[in-house]
Amino acid sequence: MQKPLFWLLLILVKTGFAQRPDFLKKDSIQSSLDGNTQVFYYDRSRIATPQPLVVELHSWSNSADSQKDMLAVQANAKSWNYIFPNFRGVNNHPKACCSDFVISDIDEAIDWALKNLTVDPKRIYVVGTSGGGYATLAMYMKSRHAIHTFSAWASISDLSAWYGESVERKNKYAAEIVQCTGATGGFDAQKARERSPLFWKTPVKKRKNSHLQIYAGIHDGYTGSVPISHSIRFYNKVVTDFNARNKGLTVSEKDAEEMLKTQTFPATKPPKTIGDRAVLYQKKSGNNRLTIFEGTHEILKDAALEQILAW
């Protein structure tokens, strides 16, 4: 097994020298809720017939303007349509943090793409990492669009739990959770739960034809900021809501505890892989799938879109 320091250095190398692709164009829309201008970057398919749309959601501490590392290159290589919306930018104020404004902004960015790009409406893919994974889970719960696949990587699902985890790690996210949930006088657990997809009602009928793909690197929470328990608990919630009577479809407490404590799990021999990484644990129920791989707080960009196509 690779040492945790390796994964931390890998993140720094990958993110420290990223450049926004030159082919991306910039535009903006006005929010129907408050008139706020929300910028976005986009790329148009080079194929005349309708093509998929990749909706990539920025991370917790980034905005559409500040984030440079994205899936635009991978989407462009396939000549798919691509959009990267701002949805209120950095998560440090009440209108961010998966608020109604955030959901509306992303939905309206998709509206723009459907109107202005040649999109196959049956092949819309929402993808995000970390805070973008958090927003991806929120869109699964609340988007008004019929989305084919939601691909969530290193996701936050419970802000109340993440607050405690961030306090323990002494990082900046604890203060930002207080700010973005609109709490006054310090942390408010109820306000944090209200912004947490884990505690929202699963739209079972609306999502019966959608695919939910959840990915987490086994070392996240040690070399990264979001423990894999966020991904496991959200997967279990959705699967339970779809199949309340079949508890065998969920991740057991024993398996979850082993992965969280040991940062490993006995893989099949030879192990399945995603990209060049071993898949340590996988669960699937209907259109919902959880994959724990040998990695940390990251998205495997070259594999992400291929995984959507593979299922």
ZIMO-V358873 format. One line per field, one symbol per residue. phi: phi as a letter, one per 20 degrees, with the letter a starting at -180 (. if undefined). psi: psi as a letter, one per 30 degrees, with the letter a starting at -180 (. if undefined). A space follows every 10 residues. Layout:
phi=???
psi=???
//
This chain:
phi=.ffgfgffff ffffefcfcf gfffddbbcd ffebmfedfb dbcegeefeg cgdededffg eddffefdeb egfffffele fbbceekmmf ebbfeemlff ffgfffgfff ggffeddede fecdcdcbcm fffgfffffg fcfeeeefcd dddleeccff ffffffffel dffgfffgff emfdmofcff ffffddggde ffegffdfde ddddcbegef ndecdcgfgf ffffgfffff fecgedffee ffffffffff edlaagefcf ffccmddfee bbcbbledbd cdcfrceade ffegffffff c
psi=kkkeeeeeee eeeeffgkkk kffklkallk kfeggkkjll klkkkfkelk llkkjkklle glleefkfjl geeeeeffhl lkkilehgbk iglffahhle eeeeeeefee eeeeeflikj ffikkkklkc feeeeeeeee efkfljkekk jkkhkkfjfe efeeeeeefh lffeeeeeef fgkkgakjee eeefgjffgl kkieeegfgl kjjkkkkffk fefafjkffe eeeeeeeeee eeiffifffl kleeeeeeee efhlkjlljl klljbgkkjf kkkkjbgkkk kkljabilkj effeeeeeff .
//
